Amino acid sequence: MEAPAPHNPVESGSVQIVVTSPEQMRELGRRLAKLLRAGDLVMLSGELGAGKTTLTRGLGEGLGVRGAVTSPTFVIARVHPSLGGGPPLVHVDAYRLSGGLDEMEDLDLDVSLPESVVVVEWGEGKVEELTEDRLQVVIHRAVGDTTDEVRQMTITGVGERWASADLSVLAA
């Protein structure tokens, strides 16, 4: 009898979005928050200064969480409890973490994930093993031109959780 092939999550759908200002990035975060629920993992990728924390700030506003959402670069992770009955926001910056999931385990994200929305900046190659279902957000910006606010974004749902999600509502 042949062993079953390992299950590899598949991309469920994606949307391309152009953002031209920090306020538009925050607004996109607020719209994205409406799609999120406890147990969701959002991975943010992009160059330094691309807008990952600005997007997360909008997510926090949309989720109605306590505390100012700022970059957790030096503390690695911040938990923002809900002010209303929704899930808390766990905001992680994995930039300074060199290891994969082993190093991330110290943060107990696997424990937090079921009841929280977990957003990981620089998580690619580090947190995919937490869950087969995740939202991957890739932000591209012009490198070297700090005055250009235009961001090209690709938001991709991975796994069964996102199979029926209409990500096109984010482009509104």
N, C-alpha and C positions, 0 to 999 in steps of 0.2 A: 504494500500500500504506500502510495506516494504521500509525503508530508505536504500539507497545504502551503501554498505560497504565502509569504508574509503580506499582511494587509498594508498597502500604501495609500494614504489618503489622497484623494483626487481634488483638483481645483473644481469648485462648484460654479464659479462665475466671477467675472471681474468687470470693473468699470474704470475708465480713464477720466481724470478730472484735471482741469487747469485752474490753479489758484493764483491770484495776482496781488494779494495783500495779506498781512498778518490777520486782519479782521476777517477776511474770507476763510482763512485757515481755521480760526476759532469757530466761525459759523459752521464750517464743515464738521468740526468736532461735535458741536451741539446737535447737528442732524444725525451724525453717526451714533451718538448716545441713545437716540430713540430706537435703534436697532439692537442695542446690546442688552444682555441680561446676565444674571449671576451665572458663572461658569464659563464666560467668554474670555478667550485669550486674544489680544491684539498685539501683533508684532510690528514695530515701526522701524523702517530702515531708511537711511538717507545720509548725505554728507553732514558734517558739522554745520549748524546754522540753517539746515533745510526746513525746519519748522516742526519737528517732532514734538517738542515740549509745548509749542503753541497749539498744536492740534489736541494734545492731551489736556491742556487748559480748557479748551472748548468742551471736551468730553466731560471733564469734571463739572463744568457749568451745566451741561445737559443732564448729567446724572444727579445733580443737586447734592454735591458732596461738600463736606466742611474743609476749610483750609485752602490757602492759595496753592494752586498747582504750579510748582516750580521744578526746575531740573533737579533730580535726585542724584546727580553725578557723584557727589562726595559722600552721601549716605547710602547709596546704592538703591534703596527702596523707601517709599513713603506710602502709608495707608491713609486714605481720606474717607472717613466714615460718612454714611449717607445722612443727610439732614431730614429726609423724608421717609422712608420705608424701603427704598431701593437698595441695591447692592453697594457695598463700599468699592472705592477705586483703589487698586494697588498699582502704584506707578514705579516701575523699575528701570534703572539705567544700567545696562550690562556692559557699557563701554570699557570700564576698567577691569572687567572680569575676563581673564584669559581662558579659563577652562570652560567646558561644556556644561551639561546638566549636573555633573558632580558638584561643581562650584555653586551652581544655582540652587542645589538642594539645601544649602545652608540658609537660604532665604525662606524655606518652607512654602514655596509657591504652590506645590501640589496640595498642601493643606488649605491654603487661601483660595485656590481657584474655584472650588464648587460654590462658594457663597459670595464671590467677588467678581468684578470685572478687572482683569489683570492686563495692564499695558506695559509692554517691555520694549524700551528703546535699545537698539543695537542687539536684539535677541537672536538674530539669524544664526543658525548653527549652534545655539545654546539652549533653546527652550522648546523646540519642536516636539520633543518626546513627552512633554507635559500632557498633551492632548492631540488627538487626530483632527480635531476641529479648531480652526483658528482663522482669524482675519489677518491677512498680510497687507501692510500699507507700505508702499515704496514711494519715497519722495525724491524727485530729481530737481536740482536747481543748477543754474549756471555756476560753474566753479571758477573762483577768482574774481567774479564780478559781484561785489557785495551790494551794489545799488539795485540790482535786478531782483524784484520781488516775485517774479513768475516761478511757479512750481508746477511741474508735471507729475501727477500722482497716478499710481495704479493701485487700486484696492481690490484684493482677491480673496474670495471666500474659499476655504479649504475644508473639506469634510462634509459629513452628512448635515451638521447643524446649519450650514450655509447653502445647502443644495436648493432650497426653495426661497431663499432670501432674495429680495429685489434690490440689489445694490444700486440700480439706476436712480433710485430716489435720492441718492447722495449727490447726484450731478445737478439737481434742481436749482 
